[in-house]
Amino acid sequence: MPGTGGGTPTFPDRPVILLRRPCQVTATSLFAFICVLCPNRQVAGGGVGGRAGNRGPQESIAVAAEVSLAVAAKAAAENFPVALRALPSRHRAHLTALYGFARLTDDIGDEPLPGMLADAGAETLVATRLRLLDELAADVQRIYDGTSHEDTGHEDTAEPRLDAIKTLKTTVRECGIPAKPLYDLIEANRQDQLVKRYETYTELADYCKLSANPVGTVVLYIVNYATADRLARSDSICTALQIIEHSQDVAEDFGNGRIYLPAEDMRRFGVTEADLAAPSAGEAVRKLVKFEVERAAALLDAGSPLIGTLRGAARLAIAGYVAGGRAAVKAIRDSGYDVLRSTPKPGKAATIAMMASCYVKGR
């Protein structure tokens, strides 16, 4: 890293661009909101030499740095939607910082890693991702270590090592963001390495508390509306959006070895894992997906009055979240709840219309 002395790995001399699957528009995270009118683009693949799986702590942070550079390159190439362009520059900067952190965390947990051999075993890959996530958490901790030094009047000597976390540090300081939601996002990615099935809806909702709800929390801090009642409604919205995304992506998730449909619900509707491998959804799968989607839609509606408590840019941002979810629900309904034949995708026009409606009605 720059300025750390001899023997410490340095940033690569070129951006390392990772191949990323296109994101469906569901607004389950900040980057989904940012891309709500323009889904993520695929970019050219790339990598560097070395064995990521055999690296120690210092080398691990260097791999994370390479992934961080890839995130920055992708963010710079994306066309942000009108909703984001309409926000004040201060909000745009902080939301983009959160985007960088959320995407970096997600990429470490789920995307090809620089230097990882193609034939690396599953255990090696999981161990490597967990170590990288630990290093990421340690870098986030440096933000708050520095804060404690300032509070006691001592010189602030803590400095994150990753560019994405250095940028996030400014957002944390200026917006008063607590550490827990950031650590929760990292913990969600740790859980993804180890948990591939959920027995009950409660277990799935607990996962959403880590993977989705923290994003809404941080957004409310950024727009300066983080009160207890608003945070509770935000949690309802974010959990709903995460479940809607899982309902959209049943086929893709199953292909990656994961099932986010609660096992108790699968048994209730008589759905087996073999049914999820079919090219199109049978009647039982459709009924199951309808049950999950309609339950999530009700949860989304329960949280949507949050919009009416906000003004200006904050109202616009949260309206974008809710509209993205409602547009996705409509797309799933229009498909007859067949999420196996293809992934239901909401159109831009429907999303924009719903966003305007959410903004005006305040829910």
KEKE-3310 file (N, C-alpha, C; in steps of 0.2 Angstrom, whole numbers, plus 5000, padded with zeros to 4 digits):
npx = (5004:5002:5014:5017:5029:5043:5041:5028:5013:5008:4996:4989:4995:4986:4968:4958:4946:4931:4920:4903:4887:4872:4862:4846:4832:4827:4830:4835:4846:4858:4865:4856:4846:4853:4855:4842:4835:4843:4850:4864:4879:4888:4906:4922:4932:4945:4961:4975:4991:4996:4992:4977:4971:4982:4987:4993:4987:4992:4993:4980:4973:4978:4972:4959:4960:4962:4950:4943:4947:4942:4928:4927:4930:4919:4909:4912:4909:4896:4879:4871:4854:4840:4834:4845:4853:4846:4847:4854:4872:4879:4872:4873:4887:4889:4880:4885:4897:4893:4888:4900:4906:4896:4895:4908:4909:4900:4905:4917:4911:4905:4909:4921:4938:4953:4968:4964:4964:4957:4953:4952:4947:4931:4931:4943:4940:4930:4936:4945:4937:4931:4942:4945:4934:4935:4947:4941:4932:4940:4946:4936:4934:4945:4940:4932:4940:4948:4938:4936:4948:4948:4937:4943:4952:4965:4977:4972:4976:4972:4969:4960:4964:4959:4954:4940:4935:4942:4935:4922:4924:4924:4910:4904:4909:4904:4890:4887:4886:4882:4892:4887:4877:4886:4895:4885:4882:4894:4894:4882:4887:4897:4888:4882:4892:4892:4879:4866:4853:4837:4827:4815:4803:4806:4820:4825:4820:4828:4841:4839:4839:4852:4857:4850:4842:4852:4856:4846:4845:4858:4856:4845:4852:4861:4853:4848:4837:4836:4826:4819:4806:4806:4816:4811:4801:4809:4816:4806:4803:4815:4817:4806:4810:4821:4816:4807:4817:4823:4813:4811:4823:4824:4827:4841:4847:4846:4853:4866:4867:4859:4845:4832:4819:4809:4811:4800:4789:4790:4787:4774:4768:4770:4782:4797:4815:4819:4808:4812:4822:4816:4812:4802:4789:4779:4762:4762:4774:4772:4761:4768:4778:4769:4764:4775:4778:4767:4766:4778:4775:4764:4772:4780:4771:4767:4778:4779:4773:4783:4788:4780:4784:4795:4805:4809:4824:4826:4814:4812:4822:4818:4806:4810:4816:4804:4796:4804:4803:4789:4787:4794:4786:4775:4779:4782:4770:4763:4770:4763:4768:4778:4794:4804:4805:4810:4818:4807:4806:4805:4799:4806:4797:4786:4792:4796:4784:4778:4787:4784:4771:4772:4780:4771:4760:4765:4767)
npy = (4994:5012:5022:5013:5007:4996:4980:4978:4974:4983:4993:4987:4991:4994:4995:4982:4973:4966:4952:4954:4949:4954:4965:4963:4975:4979:4986:4982:4986:4999:5001:4995:5004:5015:5010:5009:5014:5010:4995:4986:4985:4973:4971:4970:4955:4952:4950:4946:4939:4926:4918:4919:4912:4908:4918:4929:4940:4954:4952:4949:4960:4967:4961:4964:4977:4977:4972:4983:4993:4989:4990:5004:5007:5002:5009:5022:5020:5019:5025:5036:5037:5048:5051:5050:5060:5071:5074:5083:5088:5085:5074:5065:5062:5056:5045:5038:5035:5025:5016:5012:5005:4995:4988:4984:4975:4966:4961:4955:4944:4937:4937:4933:4932:4941:4933:4921:4904:4895:4882:4881:4874:4872:4874:4881:4893:4898:4900:4910:4920:4923:4927:4939:4947:4948:4956:4967:4971:4975:4986:4995:4997:5005:5017:5021:5019:5030:5040:5039:5043:5057:5061:5061:5070:5067:5065:5061:5046:5034:5027:5021:5008:5004:5012:5013:5013:5023:5034:5031:5035:5049:5051:5044:5052:5064:5062:5055:5041:5026:5012:4999:4995:4995:4984:4974:4972:4967:4955:4949:4945:4936:4926:4922:4914:4902:4898:4891:4887:4891:4887:4893:4906:4916:4915:4918:4932:4937:4936:4946:4957:4959:4959:4968:4978:4987:4995:5004:5010:5017:5026:5034:5041:5048:5057:5064:5060:5050:5044:5034:5029:5031:5023:5010:5009:5009:4997:4988:4991:4988:4974:4968:4972:4964:4951:4951:4952:4940:4932:4935:4930:4916:4905:4909:4909:4896:4890:4894:4886:4890:4893:4904:4903:4899:4883:4878:4884:4879:4865:4867:4870:4860:4859:4854:4853:4848:4853:4866:4866:4865:4870:4879:4886:4875:4873:4872:4878:4891:4895:4895:4905:4916:4917:4921:4933:4941:4942:4949:4961:4966:4969:4979:4989:4992:4998:5009:5022:5029:5038:5049:5056:5062:5075:5084:5079:5068:5062:5059:5050:5039:5036:5031:5019:5012:5012:5004:4992:4989:4990:4978:4969:4970:4965:4952:4947:4949:4940:4928:4923:4914:4912:4904:4902:4914:4928:4940:4956:4973:4987:5003:5013:5010:5009:5023:5029:5023:5028:5042:5042:5037:5047:5058:5054:5050:5038)
npz = (5000:4997:5005:5016:5017:5014:5007:5009:5001:4986:4978:4962:4946:4937:4934:4940:4932:4936:4931:4931:4936:4928:4937:4943:4943:4958:4969:4982:4988:4990:4978:4969:4969:4964:4951:4947:4936:4926:4923:4930:4921:4911:4912:4905:4908:4920:4928:4940:4943:4954:4970:4977:4987:4995:5002:5015:5029:5026:5012:5009:5011:5000:4989:4992:4989:4976:4971:4976:4967:4955:4958:4958:4945:4939:4944:4939:4926:4925:4921:4930:4936:4933:4946:4955:4950:4952:4966:4979:4978:4989:4995:4984:4984:4996:4995:4984:4990:4999:4990:4984:4995:4998:4986:4985:4997:4993:4981:4986:4993:4983:4970:4956:4962:4961:4956:4961:4958:4945:4947:4961:4976:4984:4998:5000:4993:5000:5013:5009:5005:5017:5025:5018:5020:5034:5034:5028:5037:5047:5042:5041:5055:5057:5054:5064:5075:5073:5075:5089:5094:5090:5098:5111:5110:5106:5093:5077:5071:5065:5049:5036:5024:5012:4996:4995:5008:5013:5007:5012:5025:5026:5024:5035:5045:5042:5042:5054:5055:5062:5067:5067:5056:5045:5048:5049:5035:5031:5038:5033:5021:5025:5030:5019:5013:5021:5023:5014:5013:5020:5034:5040:5038:5047:5050:5037:5037:5047:5041:5031:5039:5041:5027:5020:5027:5034:5024:5021:5033:5033:5023:5028:5038:5030:5023:5034:5041:5051:5062:5076:5073:5059:5055:5058:5049:5037:5039:5037:5023:5017:5020:5014:5000:4998:4999:4988:4978:4980:4976:4963:4958:4959:4950:4946:4958:4963:4953:4957:4968:4980:4990:4993:4997:5010:5018:5025:5019:5006:5009:5013:5001:4993:4986:4978:4978:4965:4958:4957:4948:4936:4918:4918:4929:4938:4944:4958:4961:4956:4965:4977:4975:4972:4985:4993:4986:4988:5002:5004:4997:5004:5016:5011:5008:5021:5026:5017:5021:5026:5016:5016:5027:5024:5015:5000:4993:5001:5001:4988:4986:4994:4988:4976:4980:4985:4974:4965:4970:4970:4956:4952:4959:4951:4939:4941:4945:4932:4925:4928:4939:4936:4938:4934:4920:4914:4921:4928:4923:4927:4918:4912:4911:4919:4931:4933:4933:4944:4954:4953:4958:4971:4976:4976:4983:4995:5000)
capx = (5000:5007:5016:5018:5036:5045:5039:5020:5010:5005:4990:4991:4997:4980:4962:4956:4939:4928:4914:4898:4881:4868:4857:4839:4830:4823:4831:4836:4852:4859:4867:4850:4843:4857:4854:4835:4833:4848:4853:4872:4882:4894:4912:4927:4935:4953:4964:4982:4994:4996:4987:4974:4970:4987:4990:4992:4983:4994:4991:4973:4970:4980:4967:4953:4962:4961:4943:4940:4948:4937:4922:4928:4930:4913:4905:4913:4907:4888:4875:4867:4848:4838:4833:4851:4856:4841:4849:4860:4878:4882:4869:4876:4893:4888:4877:4890:4902:4889:4888:4906:4906:4891:4897:4915:4907:4896:4910:4922:4908:4901:4912:4928:4943:4959:4973:4961:4965:4950:4952:4952:4942:4926:4934:4948:4937:4926:4941:4948:4932:4930:4948:4945:4929:4938:4951:4937:4929:4946:4947:4930:4935:4949:4936:4929:4946:4950:4933:4937:4954:4946:4933:4947:4957:4971:4978:4968:4981:4969:4967:4958:4969:4956:4951:4932:4934:4944:4929:4917:4926:4921:4903:4903:4911:4899:4883:4886:4883:4885:4896:4883:4875:4892:4897:4880:4882:4899:4891:4878:4891:4900:4883:4882:4898:4891:4871:4863:4846:4833:4821:4809:4803:4810:4827:4826:4820:4834:4846:4837:4841:4860:4859:4846:4840:4857:4857:4841:4847:4863:4853:4842:4857:4864:4848:4847:4830:4836:4823:4817:4800:4807:4821:4807:4798:4814:4817:4800:4803:4821:4816:4802:4813:4826:4812:4805:4822:4824:4807:4813:4829:4824:4831:4848:4850:4846:4859:4872:4867:4856:4838:4830:4812:4809:4809:4793:4784:4791:4784:4767:4765:4772:4788:4804:4821:4818:4804:4815:4827:4813:4813:4796:4786:4773:4757:4764:4780:4768:4758:4773:4780:4764:4763:4781:4778:4761:4768:4783:4771:4761:4777:4782:4765:4767:4783:4779:4771:4789:4789:4776:4787:4801:4804:4814:4828:4825:4807:4813:4826:4815:4801:4814:4816:4798:4794:4807:4800:4782:4788:4796:4780:4770:4782:4781:4762:4762:4773:4760:4773:4783:4800:4809:4806:4814:4817:4803:4810:4800:4801:4808:4791:4782:4796:4796:4777:4777:4791:4780:4765:4775:4782:4765:4755:4768:4767)
capy = (5000:5017:5025:5009:5005:4991:4973:4978:4974:4989:4993:4985:4997:4995:4993:4975:4973:4959:4951:4954:4947:4960:4966:4965:4981:4978:4991:4979:4989:5006:5000:4993:5010:5019:5007:5007:5015:5007:4989:4986:4983:4969:4974:4965:4952:4953:4948:4947:4933:4925:4913:4923:4907:4906:4925:4931:4946:4959:4951:4949:4967:4969:4958:4968:4984:4976:4972:4990:4997:4986:4993:5011:5008:5000:5015:5028:5019:5018:5031:5036:5039:5055:5051:5052:5067:5076:5075:5088:5085:5082:5068:5061:5060:5051:5039:5035:5032:5019:5012:5009:5000:4990:4984:4980:4970:4961:4958:4950:4939:4933:4938:4930:4935:4942:4929:4914:4899:4893:4875:4881:4870:4876:4876:4886:4899:4901:4902:4916:4926:4925:4931:4946:4950:4950:4962:4973:4974:4978:4993:4999:4998:5010:5023:5022:5020:5037:5044:5039:5048:5064:5063:5062:5076:5065:5066:5055:5042:5029:5028:5015:5006:5004:5018:5014:5014:5030:5038:5030:5038:5055:5050:5042:5057:5070:5060:5052:5034:5021:5006:4992:4994:4993:4978:4970:4971:4962:4949:4946:4941:4930:4921:4919:4909:4896:4896:4890:4886:4894:4883:4896:4914:4920:4914:4923:4939:4938:4937:4952:4962:4960:4960:4974:4984:4992:5000:5009:5014:5022:5031:5039:5045:5052:5062:5067:5058:5044:5043:5028:5027:5030:5017:5004:5008:5008:4990:4985:4992:4984:4967:4967:4972:4959:4945:4952:4950:4932:4929:4936:4926:4909:4901:4910:4907:4889:4888:4895:4882:4894:4893:4908:4901:4895:4876:4877:4886:4874:4859:4869:4870:4854:4861:4851:4856:4846:4858:4873:4865:4864:4876:4883:4884:4872:4876:4872:4883:4897:4896:4897:4912:4921:4918:4925:4940:4945:4944:4955:4967:4969:4972:4985:4994:4994:5003:5015:5029:5033:5043:5055:5059:5065:5081:5085:5074:5062:5059:5056:5044:5033:5034:5027:5012:5008:5011:4999:4986:4989:4988:4971:4964:4970:4961:4945:4946:4949:4934:4923:4920:4910:4915:4900:4902:4920:4933:4945:4963:4979:4992:5009:5018:5008:5011:5030:5031:5022:5033:5048:5041:5036:5054:5063:5051:5050:5031)
capz = (5000:4997:5011:5021:5018:5010:5009:5009:4994:4983:4973:4956:4942:4932:4937:4939:4931:4937:4927:4936:4933:4928:4943:4942:4947:4964:4974:4988:4991:4987:4971:4965:4969:4959:4945:4946:4929:4921:4927:4930:4914:4912:4910:4903:4914:4920:4934:4941:4945:4961:4973:4982:4993:5000:5005:5022:5030:5022:5005:5008:5010:4994:4985:4993:4986:4968:4970:4977:4961:4950:4960:4956:4938:4936:4946:4935:4919:4925:4920:4936:4934:4935:4953:4958:4947:4955:4973:4980:4977:4996:4995:4979:4986:5001:4992:4980:4995:5002:4984:4984:5001:4997:4980:4987:5001:4989:4976:4989:4995:4978:4963:4955:4965:4958:4959:4963:4953:4942:4950:4968:4979:4987:5005:4999:4991:5006:5018:5006:5005:5024:5027:5015:5024:5040:5033:5026:5044:5051:5039:5043:5061:5057:5054:5071:5079:5072:5078:5096:5095:5090:5104:5117:5109:5103:5086:5073:5067:5061:5042:5032:5019:5005:4994:4996:5015:5015:5005:5017:5031:5026:5024:5042:5050:5041:5043:5060:5053:5067:5064:5066:5049:5040:5050:5047:5028:5030:5041:5028:5016:5029:5031:5012:5012:5025:5023:5007:5014:5026:5036:5041:5036:5053:5048:5031:5039:5051:5036:5028:5044:5039:5020:5017:5032:5035:5018:5022:5039:5032:5018:5032:5041:5025:5022:5040:5044:5055:5069:5077:5069:5052:5054:5058:5043:5033:5039:5033:5016:5015:5021:5008:4994:4998:4998:4981:4974:4980:4972:4956:4956:4961:4945:4946:4965:4963:4949:4961:4974:4985:4990:4998:4998:5016:5017:5028:5014:5001:5011:5013:4994:4990:4981:4980:4974:4958:4954:4955:4942:4929:4914:4919:4935:4938:4948:4965:4962:4955:4971:4982:4973:4974:4992:4995:4984:4991:5008:5004:4994:5010:5020:5007:5009:5028:5027:5013:5023:5027:5011:5018:5033:5021:5011:4995:4990:5004:4999:4981:4986:4996:4983:4972:4983:4985:4967:4962:4973:4967:4949:4952:4960:4945:4933:4943:4944:4925:4922:4931:4945:4933:4939:4931:4913:4914:4927:4927:4924:4927:4913:4915:4911:4924:4937:4933:4934:4951:4958:4953:4962:4978:4979:4976:4988:5001:5002)
cpx = (5004:5008:5017:5024:5037:5042:5031:5017:5007:4999:4993:4991:4991:4974:4961:4949:4936:4922:4909:4891:4877:4863:4850:4837:4825:4824:4832:4842:4853:4861:4861:4846:4846:4855:4846:4832:4838:4852:4861:4874:4888:4900:4917:4930:4942:4955:4972:4984:4994:4991:4983:4972:4975:4990:4988:4988:4985:4992:4984:4970:4972:4975:4961:4954:4960:4954:4940:4941:4943:4930:4922:4927:4923:4908:4906:4910:4899:4885:4870:4860:4846:4837:4839:4854:4852:4843:4854:4867:4881:4879:4872:4882:4893:4885:4881:4896:4899:4889:4894:4908:4902:4893:4904:4913:4904:4901:4915:4918:4905:4904:4919:4933:4950:4964:4971:4961:4958:4948:4952:4946:4937:4928:4939:4945:4933:4931:4944:4943:4931:4936:4947:4940:4931:4943:4947:4934:4934:4947:4942:4931:4940:4946:4934:4934:4948:4945:4934:4943:4952:4942:4937:4952:4963:4971:4975:4973:4978:4967:4966:4963:4966:4953:4943:4931:4936:4938:4924:4918:4923:4913:4901:4904:4905:4892:4882:4883:4886:4888:4892:4881:4880:4894:4892:4880:4888:4897:4887:4882:4895:4895:4882:4887:4896:4883:4869:4856:4843:4827:4815:4809:4807:4817:4829:4825:4826:4840:4845:4839:4849:4861:4856:4844:4845:4858:4852:4842:4853:4860:4849:4847:4860:4859:4846:4840:4830:4833:4821:4811:4802:4812:4817:4804:4803:4815:4812:4801:4809:4820:4811:4805:4818:4822:4809:4811:4824:4819:4808:4818:4830:4828:4839:4851:4851:4852:4866:4872:4864:4849:4836:4822:4812:4807:4802:4788:4784:4787:4776:4764:4767:4778:4794:4809:4821:4814:4807:4820:4823:4813:4807:4793:4780:4768:4759:4770:4776:4765:4762:4776:4775:4763:4769:4780:4773:4763:4773:4779:4767:4766:4779:4777:4765:4772:4783:4777:4777:4790:4786:4779:4793:4800:4810:4818:4827:4819:4808:4817:4822:4809:4804:4814:4809:4795:4797:4805:4793:4782:4790:4790:4776:4773:4782:4774:4761:4765:4769:4764:4777:4790:4806:4810:4811:4813:4813:4806:4805:4803:4802:4802:4787:4786:4795:4789:4775:4781:4787:4774:4767:4777:4776:4761:4758:4768:4768)
cpy = (5006:5020:5020:5006:4999:4984:4973:4978:4981:4988:4991:4992:4998:4993:4985:4975:4966:4958:4950:4953:4953:4960:4967:4971:4979:4982:4988:4982:4995:5005:4998:4999:5015:5017:5006:5009:5012:5001:4989:4983:4978:4972:4968:4962:4953:4950:4949:4940:4932:4921:4917:4918:4906:4913:4926:4937:4952:4958:4951:4956:4970:4967:4962:4975:4983:4976:4979:4994:4995:4990:5001:5012:5007:5006:5021:5027:5019:5025:5031:5039:5046:5056:5053:5059:5072:5078:5080:5085:5082:5075:5063:5058:5055:5044:5035:5032:5025:5014:5008:5003:4994:4985:4980:4974:4964:4957:4953:4944:4934:4933:4934:4935:4935:4937:4922:4910:4897:4886:4875:4878:4875:4878:4882:4893:4902:4904:4909:4922:4928:4929:4938:4950:4952:4956:4968:4976:4977:4985:4997:5001:5004:5017:5025:5023:5028:5042:5045:5043:5055:5066:5064:5067:5074:5065:5059:5052:5036:5031:5022:5014:5006:5010:5019:5015:5021:5035:5038:5034:5045:5055:5048:5048:5063:5068:5057:5045:5030:5015:5000:4991:4992:4986:4972:4968:4966:4955:4945:4942:4935:4924:4918:4913:4902:4894:4896:4889:4889:4890:4887:4903:4918:4920:4919:4930:4941:4940:4944:4958:4963:4962:4966:4980:4989:4997:5006:5013:5019:5028:5036:5043:5050:5058:5065:5066:5052:5044:5036:5025:5026:5024:5011:5003:5007:5000:4986:4985:4987:4977:4965:4967:4966:4952:4945:4950:4943:4929:4929:4931:4919:4904:4902:4908:4900:4886:4889:4891:4885:4894:4898:4908:4897:4888:4875:4879:4881:4868:4861:4868:4864:4855:4857:4855:4854:4851:4864:4872:4865:4870:4881:4881:4881:4875:4877:4878:4890:4900:4899:4904:4917:4922:4922:4932:4944:4947:4949:4961:4970:4972:4979:4990:4996:4999:5009:5022:5033:5039:5049:5059:5063:5071:5081:5079:5067:5058:5056:5050:5038:5031:5030:5020:5008:5007:5005:4992:4984:4987:4981:4967:4964:4965:4954:4943:4945:4943:4927:4919:4915:4913:4910:4900:4908:4924:4939:4952:4968:4984:4999:5014:5016:5010:5019:5032:5029:5026:5040:5048:5040:5043:5058:5060:5051:5043:5026)
cpz = (5000:5004:5017:5022:5014:5012:5009:5002:4992:4979:4966:4951:4937:4936:4935:4938:4932:4933:4932:4932:4933:4934:4940:4946:4952:4970:4981:4992:4988:4980:4967:4964:4964:4952:4943:4939:4923:4924:4926:4923:4916:4909:4908:4909:4914:4927:4935:4943:4952:4964:4979:4988:4997:5003:5012:5023:5026:5014:5004:5007:5003:4989:4986:4989:4978:4967:4971:4970:4955:4951:4957:4949:4935:4938:4941:4928:4919:4924:4925:4933:4936:4942:4956:4956:4950:4962:4973:4980:4983:4996:4990:4981:4991:4999:4988:4984:4998:4996:4984:4989:5000:4992:4982:4991:4997:4984:4980:4991:4989:4971:4962:4958:4961:4961:4961:4957:4951:4946:4957:4971:4983:4994:5004:4997:4996:5011:5015:5007:5013:5027:5024:5018:5031:5039:5031:5033:5048:5048:5040:5050:5062:5057:5061:5076:5079:5076:5086:5098:5095:5096:5110:5116:5107:5096:5083:5069:5063:5054:5039:5026:5012:5003:4995:5003:5017:5013:5010:5023:5031:5027:5032:5046:5049:5043:5050:5060:5059:5063:5063:5059:5044:5042:5049:5040:5027:5033:5037:5023:5019:5029:5024:5010:5016:5025:5016:5007:5020:5028:5037:5038:5041:5051:5042:5033:5043:5046:5033:5033:5043:5032:5017:5021:5033:5030:5019:5028:5037:5027:5022:5036:5036:5023:5028:5042:5048:5062:5070:5073:5061:5050:5054:5052:5037:5033:5036:5026:5013:5015:5015:5001:4993:4996:4991:4977:4974:4976:4965:4953:4958:4957:4946:4953:4965:4959:4952:4968:4980:4984:4995:4999:5005:5015:5020:5023:5008:5003:5011:5006:4990:4984:4983:4976:4967:4954:4953:4950:4936:4925:4915:4925:4934:4943:4955:4966:4961:4962:4976:4981:4974:4981:4995:4993:4987:4998:5009:5001:5000:5015:5017:5008:5016:5029:5023:5015:5026:5022:5013:5023:5030:5017:5006:4993:4994:5002:4992:4981:4988:4992:4978:4974:4982:4978:4963:4964:4970:4959:4948:4954:4954:4940:4935:4943:4936:4922:4924:4936:4942:4933:4936:4924:4911:4920:4925:4928:4923:4921:4916:4916:4917:4931:4938:4936:4942:4956:4959:4958:4969:4980:4980:4982:4995:5004:4996)
residu = (MET:PRO:GLY:THR:GLY:GLY:GLY:THR:PRO:THR:PHE:PRO:ASP:ARG:PRO:VAL:ILE:LEU:LEU:ARG:ARG:PRO:CYS:GLN:VAL:THR:ALA:THR:SER:LEU:PHE:ALA:PHE:ILE:CYS:VAL:LEU:CYS:PRO:ASN:ARG:GLN:VAL:ALA:GLY:GLY:GLY:VAL:GLY:GLY:ARG:ALA:GLY:ASN:ARG:GLY:PRO:GLN:GLU:SER:ILE:ALA:VAL:ALA:ALA:GLU:VAL:SER:LEU:ALA:VAL:ALA:ALA:LYS:ALA:ALA:ALA:GLU:ASN:PHE:PRO:VAL:ALA:LEU:ARG:ALA:LEU:PRO:SER:ARG:HIS:ARG:ALA:HIS:LEU:THR:ALA:LEU:TYR:GLY:PHE:ALA:ARG:LEU:THR:ASP:ASP:ILE:GLY:ASP:GLU:PRO:LEU:PRO:GLY:MET:LEU:ALA:ASP:ALA:GLY:ALA:GLU:THR:LEU:VAL:ALA:THR:ARG:LEU:ARG:LEU:LEU:ASP:GLU:LEU:ALA:ALA:ASP:VAL:GLN:ARG:ILE:TYR:ASP:GLY:THR:SER:HIS:GLU:ASP:THR:GLY:HIS:GLU:ASP:THR:ALA:GLU:PRO:ARG:LEU:ASP:ALA:ILE:LYS:THR:LEU:LYS:THR:THR:VAL:ARG:GLU:CYS:GLY:ILE:PRO:ALA:LYS:PRO:LEU:TYR:ASP:LEU:ILE:GLU:ALA:ASN:ARG:GLN:ASP:GLN:LEU:VAL:LYS:ARG:TYR:GLU:THR:TYR:THR:GLU:LEU:ALA:ASP:TYR:CYS:LYS:LEU:SER:ALA:ASN:PRO:VAL:GLY:THR:VAL:VAL:LEU:TYR:ILE:VAL:ASN:TYR:ALA:THR:ALA:ASP:ARG:LEU:ALA:ARG:SER:ASP:SER:ILE:CYS:THR:ALA:LEU:GLN:ILE:ILE:GLU:HIS:SER:GLN:ASP:VAL:ALA:GLU:ASP:PHE:GLY:ASN:GLY:ARG:ILE:TYR:LEU:PRO:ALA:GLU:ASP:MET:ARG:ARG:PHE:GLY:VAL:THR:GLU:ALA:ASP:LEU:ALA:ALA:PRO:SER:ALA:GLY:GLU:ALA:VAL:ARG:LYS:LEU:VAL:LYS:PHE:GLU:VAL:GLU:ARG:ALA:ALA:ALA:LEU:LEU:ASP:ALA:GLY:SER:PRO:LEU:ILE:GLY:THR:LEU:ARG:GLY:ALA:ALA:ARG:LEU:ALA:ILE:ALA:GLY:TYR:VAL:ALA:GLY:GLY:ARG:ALA:ALA:VAL:LYS:ALA:ILE:ARG:ASP:SER:GLY:TYR:ASP:VAL:LEU:ARG:SER:THR:PRO:LYS:PRO:GLY:LYS:ALA:ALA:THR:ILE:ALA:MET:MET:ALA:SER:CYS:TYR:VAL:LYS:GLY:ARG)
# end
